[in-house]
Amino acid sequence: MAKPYYEQLNKLIRQLNLEKYVPNPLALKHFFSGAALYTDDVLCASLSPMGLAFKLKPSETNELIDSGQAVPLKYFPKGHIKKGYVLFESPDLDDLRKWETYFQKTFIEIENSVL
């Protein structure tokens, strides 16, 4: 089940040439029923049957959730909310400009939190 999501996220990473935005290597891994992207050993994004998730600064996560553009990230229906992450349900992966913006914001948030 995870393989299609791994392949889709890998394709998105290649299309956007995301390596140019981070000083350290990106790591793409299988997880649960999807794929997760890491940098600096921090989960920065994931793609699964639930949607596309990103780590963002708290003010942005709140804004996206409050506006209805995204929902809180939970890995399981009865699981806890993963703070600092938002989930875009049913994402249009062809909207490259939109996702590139969120990847950039994610990398900035991770860089700021690692410092």
Chimera marker file (.cmm) of the C-alpha trace (Angstrom):
<marker_set name="trace">
<marker id="1" x="0.000" y="0.000" z="0.000" r="1" g="1" b="0" radius="0.5"/>
<marker id="2" x="2.826" y="2.431" z="0.790" r="1" g="1" b="0" radius="0.5"/>
<marker id="3" x="4.639" y="1.980" z="-2.532" r="1" g="1" b="0" radius="0.5"/>
<marker id="4" x="2.389" y="4.253" z="-4.668" r="1" g="1" b="0" radius="0.5"/>
<marker id="5" x="2.687" y="7.058" z="-2.112" r="1" g="1" b="0" radius="0.5"/>
<marker id="6" x="6.440" y="6.603" z="-1.900" r="1" g="1" b="0" radius="0.5"/>
<marker id="7" x="6.653" y="6.826" z="-5.704" r="1" g="1" b="0" radius="0.5"/>
<marker id="8" x="4.344" y="9.872" z="-5.867" r="1" g="1" b="0" radius="0.5"/>
<marker id="9" x="6.259" y="11.751" z="-3.174" r="1" g="1" b="0" radius="0.5"/>
<marker id="10" x="9.570" y="10.822" z="-4.789" r="1" g="1" b="0" radius="0.5"/>
<marker id="11" x="8.270" y="12.158" z="-8.127" r="1" g="1" b="0" radius="0.5"/>
<marker id="12" x="7.178" y="15.402" z="-6.466" r="1" g="1" b="0" radius="0.5"/>
<marker id="13" x="10.597" y="15.782" z="-4.831" r="1" g="1" b="0" radius="0.5"/>
<marker id="14" x="12.315" y="15.313" z="-8.192" r="1" g="1" b="0" radius="0.5"/>
<marker id="15" x="9.933" y="17.617" z="-10.084" r="1" g="1" b="0" radius="0.5"/>
<marker id="16" x="10.487" y="20.398" z="-7.573" r="1" g="1" b="0" radius="0.5"/>
<marker id="17" x="14.227" y="19.727" z="-7.224" r="1" g="1" b="0" radius="0.5"/>
<marker id="18" x="13.816" y="20.095" z="-3.452" r="1" g="1" b="0" radius="0.5"/>
<marker id="19" x="17.442" y="19.313" z="-2.684" r="1" g="1" b="0" radius="0.5"/>
<marker id="20" x="18.305" y="22.881" z="-3.709" r="1" g="1" b="0" radius="0.5"/>
<marker id="21" x="16.437" y="24.204" z="-0.652" r="1" g="1" b="0" radius="0.5"/>
<marker id="22" x="18.224" y="22.252" z="2.076" r="1" g="1" b="0" radius="0.5"/>
<marker id="23" x="21.876" y="22.052" z="3.132" r="1" g="1" b="0" radius="0.5"/>
<marker id="24" x="21.608" y="18.425" z="4.290" r="1" g="1" b="0" radius="0.5"/>
<marker id="25" x="20.418" y="15.411" z="2.310" r="1" g="1" b="0" radius="0.5"/>
<marker id="26" x="16.736" y="14.557" z="2.129" r="1" g="1" b="0" radius="0.5"/>
<marker id="27" x="15.656" y="11.068" z="3.181" r="1" g="1" b="0" radius="0.5"/>
<marker id="28" x="12.506" y="9.463" z="1.821" r="1" g="1" b="0" radius="0.5"/>
<marker id="29" x="11.190" y="6.487" z="3.797" r="1" g="1" b="0" radius="0.5"/>
<marker id="30" x="8.183" y="4.181" z="3.817" r="1" g="1" b="0" radius="0.5"/>
<marker id="31" x="5.922" y="4.545" z="6.856" r="1" g="1" b="0" radius="0.5"/>
<marker id="32" x="2.561" y="3.091" z="7.824" r="1" g="1" b="0" radius="0.5"/>
<marker id="33" x="0.623" y="3.194" z="4.560" r="1" g="1" b="0" radius="0.5"/>
<marker id="34" x="2.537" y="6.079" z="2.982" r="1" g="1" b="0" radius="0.5"/>
<marker id="35" x="5.866" y="7.823" z="2.607" r="1" g="1" b="0" radius="0.5"/>
<marker id="36" x="7.704" y="10.334" z="4.778" r="1" g="1" b="0" radius="0.5"/>
<marker id="37" x="10.317" y="12.920" z="3.862" r="1" g="1" b="0" radius="0.5"/>
<marker id="38" x="12.976" y="13.832" z="6.399" r="1" g="1" b="0" radius="0.5"/>
<marker id="39" x="15.712" y="16.418" z="6.614" r="1" g="1" b="0" radius="0.5"/>
<marker id="40" x="18.010" y="16.846" z="9.604" r="1" g="1" b="0" radius="0.5"/>
<marker id="41" x="16.284" y="13.715" z="11.007" r="1" g="1" b="0" radius="0.5"/>
<marker id="42" x="13.054" y="15.721" z="11.273" r="1" g="1" b="0" radius="0.5"/>
<marker id="43" x="9.845" y="14.672" z="9.544" r="1" g="1" b="0" radius="0.5"/>
<marker id="44" x="9.090" y="17.520" z="7.179" r="1" g="1" b="0" radius="0.5"/>
<marker id="45" x="6.379" y="16.073" z="4.926" r="1" g="1" b="0" radius="0.5"/>
<marker id="46" x="4.415" y="12.911" z="4.309" r="1" g="1" b="0" radius="0.5"/>
<marker id="47" x="2.068" y="11.534" z="1.694" r="1" g="1" b="0" radius="0.5"/>
<marker id="48" x="-0.475" y="8.855" z="2.542" r="1" g="1" b="0" radius="0.5"/>
<marker id="49" x="-4.050" y="7.855" z="1.751" r="1" g="1" b="0" radius="0.5"/>
<marker id="50" x="-5.067" y="10.645" z="4.154" r="1" g="1" b="0" radius="0.5"/>
<marker id="51" x="-3.302" y="13.353" z="2.127" r="1" g="1" b="0" radius="0.5"/>
<marker id="52" x="-0.151" y="15.476" z="2.029" r="1" g="1" b="0" radius="0.5"/>
<marker id="53" x="1.181" y="16.754" z="5.352" r="1" g="1" b="0" radius="0.5"/>
<marker id="54" x="3.768" y="19.413" z="6.207" r="1" g="1" b="0" radius="0.5"/>
<marker id="55" x="5.573" y="20.693" z="9.277" r="1" g="1" b="0" radius="0.5"/>
<marker id="56" x="4.916" y="24.425" z="9.523" r="1" g="1" b="0" radius="0.5"/>
<marker id="57" x="5.257" y="27.169" z="12.093" r="1" g="1" b="0" radius="0.5"/>
<marker id="58" x="2.439" y="27.130" z="14.665" r="1" g="1" b="0" radius="0.5"/>
<marker id="59" x="0.826" y="30.376" z="13.481" r="1" g="1" b="0" radius="0.5"/>
<marker id="60" x="0.562" y="29.023" z="9.945" r="1" g="1" b="0" radius="0.5"/>
<marker id="61" x="-0.796" y="25.646" z="11.038" r="1" g="1" b="0" radius="0.5"/>
<marker id="62" x="-3.482" y="27.423" z="13.066" r="1" g="1" b="0" radius="0.5"/>
<marker id="63" x="-4.347" y="29.724" z="10.160" r="1" g="1" b="0" radius="0.5"/>
<marker id="64" x="-4.654" y="26.850" z="7.667" r="1" g="1" b="0" radius="0.5"/>
<marker id="65" x="-6.766" y="24.766" z="10.048" r="1" g="1" b="0" radius="0.5"/>
<marker id="66" x="-8.978" y="27.685" z="11.087" r="1" g="1" b="0" radius="0.5"/>
<marker id="67" x="-9.592" y="28.623" z="7.432" r="1" g="1" b="0" radius="0.5"/>
<marker id="68" x="-10.499" y="25.037" z="6.520" r="1" g="1" b="0" radius="0.5"/>
<marker id="69" x="-7.688" y="24.723" z="3.975" r="1" g="1" b="0" radius="0.5"/>
<marker id="70" x="-6.068" y="21.934" z="6.002" r="1" g="1" b="0" radius="0.5"/>
<marker id="71" x="-6.808" y="19.732" z="8.991" r="1" g="1" b="0" radius="0.5"/>
<marker id="72" x="-4.693" y="18.678" z="11.973" r="1" g="1" b="0" radius="0.5"/>
<marker id="73" x="-2.448" y="15.707" z="11.238" r="1" g="1" b="0" radius="0.5"/>
<marker id="74" x="-3.320" y="12.438" z="12.966" r="1" g="1" b="0" radius="0.5"/>
<marker id="75" x="-1.781" y="9.161" z="11.847" r="1" g="1" b="0" radius="0.5"/>
<marker id="76" x="-4.710" y="7.118" z="13.105" r="1" g="1" b="0" radius="0.5"/>
<marker id="77" x="-8.389" y="8.099" z="13.437" r="1" g="1" b="0" radius="0.5"/>
<marker id="78" x="-8.262" y="7.820" z="17.233" r="1" g="1" b="0" radius="0.5"/>
<marker id="79" x="-4.627" y="8.944" z="17.481" r="1" g="1" b="0" radius="0.5"/>
<marker id="80" x="-3.312" y="12.171" z="18.929" r="1" g="1" b="0" radius="0.5"/>
<marker id="81" x="-2.839" y="15.306" z="16.840" r="1" g="1" b="0" radius="0.5"/>
<marker id="82" x="0.764" y="15.760" z="15.685" r="1" g="1" b="0" radius="0.5"/>
<marker id="83" x="1.435" y="19.333" z="16.752" r="1" g="1" b="0" radius="0.5"/>
<marker id="84" x="3.106" y="21.603" z="14.244" r="1" g="1" b="0" radius="0.5"/>
<marker id="85" x="1.837" y="19.651" z="11.238" r="1" g="1" b="0" radius="0.5"/>
<marker id="86" x="-1.089" y="20.136" z="8.885" r="1" g="1" b="0" radius="0.5"/>
<marker id="87" x="-2.728" y="17.740" z="6.466" r="1" g="1" b="0" radius="0.5"/>
<marker id="88" x="-4.059" y="18.692" z="3.050" r="1" g="1" b="0" radius="0.5"/>
<marker id="89" x="-6.691" y="16.101" z="2.267" r="1" g="1" b="0" radius="0.5"/>
<marker id="90" x="-7.052" y="14.980" z="-1.380" r="1" g="1" b="0" radius="0.5"/>
<marker id="91" x="-4.191" y="17.162" z="-2.634" r="1" g="1" b="0" radius="0.5"/>
<marker id="92" x="-3.781" y="17.950" z="-6.325" r="1" g="1" b="0" radius="0.5"/>
<marker id="93" x="-0.156" y="16.876" z="-6.722" r="1" g="1" b="0" radius="0.5"/>
<marker id="94" x="-0.006" y="18.597" z="-10.112" r="1" g="1" b="0" radius="0.5"/>
<marker id="95" x="-0.230" y="22.000" z="-8.396" r="1" g="1" b="0" radius="0.5"/>
<marker id="96" x="3.559" y="22.176" z="-8.189" r="1" g="1" b="0" radius="0.5"/>
<marker id="97" x="3.803" y="25.869" z="-7.322" r="1" g="1" b="0" radius="0.5"/>
<marker id="98" x="1.553" y="25.432" z="-4.281" r="1" g="1" b="0" radius="0.5"/>
<marker id="99" x="3.455" y="22.444" z="-2.915" r="1" g="1" b="0" radius="0.5"/>
<marker id="100" x="6.850" y="23.996" z="-3.623" r="1" g="1" b="0" radius="0.5"/>
<marker id="101" x="5.805" y="26.925" z="-1.418" r="1" g="1" b="0" radius="0.5"/>
<marker id="102" x="4.860" y="24.606" z="1.446" r="1" g="1" b="0" radius="0.5"/>
<marker id="103" x="8.052" y="22.581" z="1.120" r="1" g="1" b="0" radius="0.5"/>
<marker id="104" x="10.068" y="25.806" z="1.282" r="1" g="1" b="0" radius="0.5"/>
<marker id="105" x="8.166" y="26.932" z="4.392" r="1" g="1" b="0" radius="0.5"/>
<marker id="106" x="8.697" y="23.501" z="5.939" r="1" g="1" b="0" radius="0.5"/>
<marker id="107" x="12.445" y="23.591" z="5.356" r="1" g="1" b="0" radius="0.5"/>
<marker id="108" x="12.641" y="27.091" z="6.866" r="1" g="1" b="0" radius="0.5"/>
<marker id="109" x="10.670" y="25.962" z="9.930" r="1" g="1" b="0" radius="0.5"/>
<marker id="110" x="12.949" y="22.957" z="10.424" r="1" g="1" b="0" radius="0.5"/>
<marker id="111" x="16.078" y="25.033" z="9.947" r="1" g="1" b="0" radius="0.5"/>
<marker id="112" x="14.835" y="27.546" z="12.519" r="1" g="1" b="0" radius="0.5"/>
<marker id="113" x="13.923" y="24.838" z="15.029" r="1" g="1" b="0" radius="0.5"/>
<marker id="114" x="17.280" y="23.048" z="14.671" r="1" g="1" b="0" radius="0.5"/>
<marker id="115" x="19.311" y="26.223" z="15.308" r="1" g="1" b="0" radius="0.5"/>
<link id1="1" id2="2" r="1" g="1" b="0" radius="0.2"/>
<link id1="2" id2="3" r="1" g="1" b="0" radius="0.2"/>
<link id1="3" id2="4" r="1" g="1" b="0" radius="0.2"/>
<link id1="4" id2="5" r="1" g="1" b="0" radius="0.2"/>
<link id1="5" id2="6" r="1" g="1" b="0" radius="0.2"/>
<link id1="6" id2="7" r="1" g="1" b="0" radius="0.2"/>
<link id1="7" id2="8" r="1" g="1" b="0" radius="0.2"/>
<link id1="8" id2="9" r="1" g="1" b="0" radius="0.2"/>
<link id1="9" id2="10" r="1" g="1" b="0" radius="0.2"/>
<link id1="10" id2="11" r="1" g="1" b="0" radius="0.2"/>
<link id1="11" id2="12" r="1" g="1" b="0" radius="0.2"/>
<link id1="12" id2="13" r="1" g="1" b="0" radius="0.2"/>
<link id1="13" id2="14" r="1" g="1" b="0" radius="0.2"/>
<link id1="14" id2="15" r="1" g="1" b="0" radius="0.2"/>
<link id1="15" id2="16" r="1" g="1" b="0" radius="0.2"/>
<link id1="16" id2="17" r="1" g="1" b="0" radius="0.2"/>
<link id1="17" id2="18" r="1" g="1" b="0" radius="0.2"/>
<link id1="18" id2="19" r="1" g="1" b="0" radius="0.2"/>
<link id1="19" id2="20" r="1" g="1" b="0" radius="0.2"/>
<link id1="20" id2="21" r="1" g="1" b="0" radius="0.2"/>
<link id1="21" id2="22" r="1" g="1" b="0" radius="0.2"/>
<link id1="22" id2="23" r="1" g="1" b="0" radius="0.2"/>
<link id1="23" id2="24" r="1" g="1" b="0" radius="0.2"/>
<link id1="24" id2="25" r="1" g="1" b="0" radius="0.2"/>
<link id1="25" id2="26" r="1" g="1" b="0" radius="0.2"/>
<link id1="26" id2="27" r="1" g="1" b="0" radius="0.2"/>
<link id1="27" id2="28" r="1" g="1" b="0" radius="0.2"/>
<link id1="28" id2="29" r="1" g="1" b="0" radius="0.2"/>
<link id1="29" id2="30" r="1" g="1" b="0" radius="0.2"/>
<link id1="30" id2="31" r="1" g="1" b="0" radius="0.2"/>
<link id1="31" id2="32" r="1" g="1" b="0" radius="0.2"/>
<link id1="32" id2="33" r="1" g="1" b="0" radius="0.2"/>
<link id1="33" id2="34" r="1" g="1" b="0" radius="0.2"/>
<link id1="34" id2="35" r="1" g="1" b="0" radius="0.2"/>
<link id1="35" id2="36" r="1" g="1" b="0" radius="0.2"/>
<link id1="36" id2="37" r="1" g="1" b="0" radius="0.2"/>
<link id1="37" id2="38" r="1" g="1" b="0" radius="0.2"/>
<link id1="38" id2="39" r="1" g="1" b="0" radius="0.2"/>
<link id1="39" id2="40" r="1" g="1" b="0" radius="0.2"/>
<link id1="40" id2="41" r="1" g="1" b="0" radius="0.2"/>
<link id1="41" id2="42" r="1" g="1" b="0" radius="0.2"/>
<link id1="42" id2="43" r="1" g="1" b="0" radius="0.2"/>
<link id1="43" id2="44" r="1" g="1" b="0" radius="0.2"/>
<link id1="44" id2="45" r="1" g="1" b="0" radius="0.2"/>
<link id1="45" id2="46" r="1" g="1" b="0" radius="0.2"/>
<link id1="46" id2="47" r="1" g="1" b="0" radius="0.2"/>
<link id1="47" id2="48" r="1" g="1" b="0" radius="0.2"/>
<link id1="48" id2="49" r="1" g="1" b="0" radius="0.2"/>
<link id1="49" id2="50" r="1" g="1" b="0" radius="0.2"/>
<link id1="50" id2="51" r="1" g="1" b="0" radius="0.2"/>
<link id1="51" id2="52" r="1" g="1" b="0" radius="0.2"/>
<link id1="52" id2="53" r="1" g="1" b="0" radius="0.2"/>
<link id1="53" id2="54" r="1" g="1" b="0" radius="0.2"/>
<link id1="54" id2="55" r="1" g="1" b="0" radius="0.2"/>
<link id1="55" id2="56" r="1" g="1" b="0" radius="0.2"/>
<link id1="56" id2="57" r="1" g="1" b="0" radius="0.2"/>
<link id1="57" id2="58" r="1" g="1" b="0" radius="0.2"/>
<link id1="58" id2="59" r="1" g="1" b="0" radius="0.2"/>
<link id1="59" id2="60" r="1" g="1" b="0" radius="0.2"/>
<link id1="60" id2="61" r="1" g="1" b="0" radius="0.2"/>
<link id1="61" id2="62" r="1" g="1" b="0" radius="0.2"/>
<link id1="62" id2="63" r="1" g="1" b="0" radius="0.2"/>
<link id1="63" id2="64" r="1" g="1" b="0" radius="0.2"/>
<link id1="64" id2="65" r="1" g="1" b="0" radius="0.2"/>
<link id1="65" id2="66" r="1" g="1" b="0" radius="0.2"/>
<link id1="66" id2="67" r="1" g="1" b="0" radius="0.2"/>
<link id1="67" id2="68" r="1" g="1" b="0" radius="0.2"/>
<link id1="68" id2="69" r="1" g="1" b="0" radius="0.2"/>
<link id1="69" id2="70" r="1" g="1" b="0" radius="0.2"/>
<link id1="70" id2="71" r="1" g="1" b="0" radius="0.2"/>
<link id1="71" id2="72" r="1" g="1" b="0" radius="0.2"/>
<link id1="72" id2="73" r="1" g="1" b="0" radius="0.2"/>
<link id1="73" id2="74" r="1" g="1" b="0" radius="0.2"/>
<link id1="74" id2="75" r="1" g="1" b="0" radius="0.2"/>
<link id1="75" id2="76" r="1" g="1" b="0" radius="0.2"/>
<link id1="76" id2="77" r="1" g="1" b="0" radius="0.2"/>
<link id1="77" id2="78" r="1" g="1" b="0" radius="0.2"/>
<link id1="78" id2="79" r="1" g="1" b="0" radius="0.2"/>
<link id1="79" id2="80" r="1" g="1" b="0" radius="0.2"/>
<link id1="80" id2="81" r="1" g="1" b="0" radius="0.2"/>
<link id1="81" id2="82" r="1" g="1" b="0" radius="0.2"/>
<link id1="82" id2="83" r="1" g="1" b="0" radius="0.2"/>
<link id1="83" id2="84" r="1" g="1" b="0" radius="0.2"/>
<link id1="84" id2="85" r="1" g="1" b="0" radius="0.2"/>
<link id1="85" id2="86" r="1" g="1" b="0" radius="0.2"/>
<link id1="86" id2="87" r="1" g="1" b="0" radius="0.2"/>
<link id1="87" id2="88" r="1" g="1" b="0" radius="0.2"/>
<link id1="88" id2="89" r="1" g="1" b="0" radius="0.2"/>
<link id1="89" id2="90" r="1" g="1" b="0" radius="0.2"/>
<link id1="90" id2="91" r="1" g="1" b="0" radius="0.2"/>
<link id1="91" id2="92" r="1" g="1" b="0" radius="0.2"/>
<link id1="92" id2="93" r="1" g="1" b="0" radius="0.2"/>
<link id1="93" id2="94" r="1" g="1" b="0" radius="0.2"/>
<link id1="94" id2="95" r="1" g="1" b="0" radius="0.2"/>
<link id1="95" id2="96" r="1" g="1" b="0" radius="0.2"/>
<link id1="96" id2="97" r="1" g="1" b="0" radius="0.2"/>
<link id1="97" id2="98" r="1" g="1" b="0" radius="0.2"/>
<link id1="98" id2="99" r="1" g="1" b="0" radius="0.2"/>
<link id1="99" id2="100" r="1" g="1" b="0" radius="0.2"/>
<link id1="100" id2="101" r="1" g="1" b="0" radius="0.2"/>
<link id1="101" id2="102" r="1" g="1" b="0" radius="0.2"/>
<link id1="102" id2="103" r="1" g="1" b="0" radius="0.2"/>
<link id1="103" id2="104" r="1" g="1" b="0" radius="0.2"/>
<link id1="104" id2="105" r="1" g="1" b="0" radius="0.2"/>
<link id1="105" id2="106" r="1" g="1" b="0" radius="0.2"/>
<link id1="106" id2="107" r="1" g="1" b="0" radius="0.2"/>
<link id1="107" id2="108" r="1" g="1" b="0" radius="0.2"/>
<link id1="108" id2="109" r="1" g="1" b="0" radius="0.2"/>
<link id1="109" id2="110" r="1" g="1" b="0" radius="0.2"/>
<link id1="110" id2="111" r="1" g="1" b="0" radius="0.2"/>
<link id1="111" id2="112" r="1" g="1" b="0" radius="0.2"/>
<link id1="112" id2="113" r="1" g="1" b="0" radius="0.2"/>
<link id1="113" id2="114" r="1" g="1" b="0" radius="0.2"/>
<link id1="114" id2="115" r="1" g="1" b="0" radius="0.2"/>
</marker_set>
